């Protein structure tokens, strides 16, 4: 599958995305040896972008370097717990800061992403839904005014982007998830920080449980 267009991303980012999807969905199994030369040939790029991609995936915890090369680690149940406990810590802080400094009109952009989720649910378009979902949650970080918090989120955002793709692909009906975001935004707009944080935590717990189910289904399909 040659990569012929940068599409405003570096070749390394594009290779990382392709591998991230394969790893998280279970189509690239834990323990698989990722060979730079073979990947460069597969994606029709030089070894440099492959090396960049593998470094990025290692930072995300999806692969690891050993004496004999780079190997897939994948996402275990413990990894899912780590990702979501980290995200809960980051996002509750971001939301608390955002509620404290945002003006009412600042949430209009988040509302736009909720509207996109509803539209994607109507069209049964899981990829569009996942993109709008990710952008919605990113607004908490943007409005927090905390650039280092934003930087940490940006490191893990690609992983959560693929996680959402995998999760949404397993959902028969995306409307319940869309309405959960409607309720979350309504709580956030109320300015009641404690209630909003509680709602967010419940929302992320539901997302974690849906991911676990989706990963099991995706891996069972890959095995089949």
LINKAKA-V731490 format. One record per residue. N is the residue number from 0. RES is the residue in one small letter. PHI is phi in whole degrees, -180 to 180 (999 if undefined). PSI is psi in degrees with one decimal (999 if undefined). OMEGA is omega in degrees with one decimal (* if undefined). Layout:
N;RES;PHI;PSI;OMEGA / N;RES;PHI;PSI;OMEGA
This chain:
0;x;999;84.1;-176.6 / 1;x;-65;143.9;176.6 / 2;x;-100;117.9;-174.0 / 3;x;-115;-9.6;-177.5 / 4;x;-130;135.6;178.7 / 5;x;-72;-33.2;-179.9 / 6;x;48;45.6;177.6 / 7;x;63;17.7;175.0 / 8;x;-126;156.7;174.1 / 9;x;-74;159.8;176.9 / 10;x;-60;-36.9;177.9 / 11;x;-61;-41.2;178.1 / 12;x;-63;-40.0;-179.0 / 13;x;-68;-42.3;176.9 / 14;x;-64;-42.6;179.0 / 15;x;-59;-41.8;-179.8 / 16;x;-63;-46.8;-179.7 / 17;x;-59;-45.6;-179.7 / 18;x;-69;-37.5;179.7 / 19;x;-60;-43.9;178.6 / 20;x;-62;-45.6;-179.1 / 21;x;-64;-39.9;-177.2 / 22;x;-72;-48.9;-176.1 / 23;x;-68;-34.4;179.7 / 24;x;-77;-9.7;178.8 / 25;x;89;1.2;179.3 / 26;x;-76;-19.8;170.7 / 27;x;-111;107.1;-166.8 / 28;x;-80;151.3;174.4 / 29;x;-54;138.1;-179.0 / 30;x;94;-11.4;179.2 / 31;x;-66;132.2;178.3 / 32;x;-83;120.5;178.5 / 33;x;-96;110.3;-174.9 / 34;x;-98;122.7;-175.9 / 35;x;-53;-49.6;-176.4 / 36;x;-61;-43.4;-179.3 / 37;x;-66;-39.3;178.8 / 38;x;-69;-39.6;178.3 / 39;x;-60;-41.4;178.5 / 40;x;-69;-41.6;-179.1 / 41;x;-61;-42.3;-176.3 / 42;x;-97;2.6;176.4 / 43;x;58;47.5;176.8 / 44;x;-134;171.7;174.7 / 45;x;-78;176.1;-178.6 / 46;x;-72;-23.4;-178.8 / 47;x;-57;-53.9;178.4 / 48;x;-61;-34.5;178.0 / 49;x;-65;-43.6;179.5 / 50;x;-62;-42.8;177.8 / 51;x;-61;-41.9;-178.8 / 52;x;-64;-43.0;-178.7 / 53;x;-67;-35.2;176.4 / 54;x;-64;-42.8;179.6 / 55;x;-63;-44.1;-179.3 / 56;x;-67;-31.3;176.6 / 57;x;-69;-38.9;177.1 / 58;x;-62;-30.2;179.3 / 59;x;-85;-6.6;178.1 / 60;x;83;15.3;-177.5 / 61;x;-93;-20.6;175.0 / 62;x;-137;166.5;176.3 / 63;x;-143;147.2;177.7 / 64;x;-88;132.3;174.5 / 65;x;-125;179.6;-178.9 / 66;x;-60;-32.9;-175.1 / 67;x;-96;5.9;177.8 / 68;x;136;-157.3;-177.4 / 69;x;-108;133.5;-175.7 / 70;x;-129;147.8;177.9 / 71;x;-71;132.6;171.3 / 72;x;-104;-31.3;178.4 / 73;x;75;-164.2;179.3 / 74;x;-118;109.8;174.6 / 75;x;-88;174.7;175.3 / 76;x;-60;-39.1;178.5 / 77;x;-65;-37.6;178.3 / 78;x;-63;-42.0;178.8 / 79;x;-61;-44.0;177.8 / 80;x;-61;-44.3;179.9 / 81;x;-62;-45.8;-178.7 / 82;x;-60;-43.1;-175.0 / 83;x;-82;-27.7;172.9 / 84;x;-70;-37.7;175.8 / 85;x;-64;-47.2;-178.6 / 86;x;-63;-40.1;178.5 / 87;x;-60;-42.9;179.6 / 88;x;-63;-46.5;-178.8 / 89;x;-65;-46.4;-170.0 / 90;x;-77;-32.6;176.2 / 91;x;-68;-36.1;175.1 / 92;x;-66;-46.6;-179.8 / 93;x;-59;-44.5;-178.2 / 94;x;-66;-41.6;178.8 / 95;x;-60;-45.4;178.6 / 96;x;-66;-40.8;-178.2 / 97;x;-64;-44.2;179.3 / 98;x;-62;-35.0;-178.4 / 99;x;-72;-23.5;-174.7 / 100;x;-119;-15.7;-174.7 / 101;x;-78;144.7;171.4 / 102;x;-87;158.3;-178.1 / 103;x;-51;-40.9;-178.4 / 104;x;-70;-16.3;-179.1 / 105;x;-67;-18.9;-178.7 / 106;x;-89;-0.7;-178.1 / 107;x;-63;-36.1;179.1 / 108;x;-65;-40.5;176.5 / 109;x;-62;-39.1;177.2 / 110;x;-61;-39.1;177.9 / 111;x;-59;-39.1;179.4 / 112;x;-72;-33.0;174.2 / 113;x;-63;-43.0;178.4 / 114;x;-61;-38.0;177.8 / 115;x;-66;-37.2;177.5 / 116;x;-63;-43.4;178.8 / 117;x;-62;-41.7;179.2 / 118;x;-65;-43.1;179.3 / 119;x;-64;-36.9;177.2 / 120;x;-64;-42.0;178.2 / 121;x;-61;-35.0;-177.9 / 122;x;-91;-0.4;-175.0 / 123;x;52;52.8;-178.0 / 124;x;-116;84.9;-174.2 / 125;x;-62;-35.3;-179.6 / 126;x;-67;-42.1;177.2 / 127;x;-65;-38.2;178.3 / 128;x;-63;-45.9;-177.8 / 129;x;-61;-41.1;-179.7 / 130;x;-65;-44.9;179.3 / 131;x;-66;-37.9;178.2 / 132;x;-60;-47.9;-179.0 / 133;x;-64;-42.0;179.5 / 134;x;-66;-36.4;177.8 / 135;x;-59;-51.8;-177.9 / 136;x;-68;-29.9;178.3 / 137;x;-64;-24.2;178.9 / 138;x;-64;-30.4;177.3 / 139;x;-61;-42.3;-179.3 / 140;x;-70;-44.3;-179.9 / 141;x;-59;-45.8;-176.5 / 142;x;-78;-9.4;178.3 / 143;x;-69;-25.5;-177.3 / 144;x;72;15.9;-175.5 / 145;x;-112;97.2;-170.9 / 146;x;-68;-29.6;178.0 / 147;x;-72;-33.8;175.2 / 148;x;-65;-41.9;176.2 / 149;x;-60;-42.0;-178.3 / 150;x;-63;-39.6;178.1 / 151;x;-67;-42.5;177.5 / 152;x;-60;-42.4;-178.7 / 153;x;-62;-29.5;178.6 / 154;x;-66;-38.6;-176.0 / 155;x;-99;-8.9;-178.7 / 156;x;-56;-42.5;178.6 / 157;x;-60;-39.0;178.1 / 158;x;-63;-47.6;-179.3 / 159;x;-67;-28.3;175.8 / 160;x;-62;-46.1;178.7 / 161;x;-70;-38.1;177.0 / 162;x;-57;-43.0;179.4 / 163;x;-67;-38.9;177.1 / 164;x;-59;-46.3;-179.2 / 165;x;-64;-43.5;-178.7 / 166;x;-65;-49.3;-175.5 / 167;x;-68;-29.7;179.4 / 168;x;-64;-22.7;-179.7 / 169;x;-91;-11.6;-176.9 / 170;x;-83;125.9;176.8 / 171;x;-72;-38.7;-177.5 / 172;x;-130;119.4;-178.6 / 173;x;-89;-5.5;-177.1 / 174;x;-62;-41.6;178.2 / 175;x;-59;-38.6;178.0 / 176;x;-67;-40.1;178.0 / 177;x;-61;-44.1;-178.6 / 178;x;-69;-29.0;175.2 / 179;x;-64;-36.3;177.6 / 180;x;-72;-33.7;174.9 / 181;x;-60;-47.2;-179.5 / 182;x;-64;-40.3;179.6 / 183;x;-63;-45.8;-179.2 / 184;x;-66;-37.5;177.9 / 185;x;-61;-41.5;178.8 / 186;x;-66;-41.5;179.6 / 187;x;-63;-44.4;-178.7 / 188;x;-64;-23.6;-179.4 / 189;x;-68;-21.5;179.7 / 190;x;82;2.8;178.8 / 191;x;-85;93.9;-170.6 / 192;x;-58;-47.4;-175.9 / 193;x;-62;-43.1;179.0 / 194;x;-66;-41.2;-179.8 / 195;x;-63;-42.6;180.0 / 196;x;-65;-41.3;177.7 / 197;x;-62;-43.4;178.9 / 198;x;-63;-41.8;179.0 / 199;x;-63;-44.5;-179.9 / 200;x;-61;-42.0;178.0 / 201;x;-65;-38.3;179.2 / 202;x;-63;-45.6;-179.1 / 203;x;-70;-33.8;175.9 / 204;x;-63;-42.8;176.8 / 205;x;-63;-40.0;178.9 / 206;x;-64;-40.3;179.4 / 207;x;-64;-43.9;-179.4 / 208;x;-67;-37.5;176.7 / 209;x;-66;-37.1;178.6 / 210;x;-64;-45.3;179.8 / 211;x;-57;-46.0;179.7 / 212;x;-64;-42.4;-178.6 / 213;x;-66;-39.5;179.6 / 214;x;-65;-40.2;178.2 / 215;x;-62;-44.3;-179.3 / 216;x;-66;-42.7;-178.5 / 217;x;-66;-39.3;-178.9 / 218;x;-73;-34.6;175.5 / 219;x;-64;-38.8;178.2 / 220;x;-67;-39.8;178.8 / 221;x;-66;-35.4;179.0 / 222;x;-71;-33.0;-175.6 / 223;x;-76;999;*
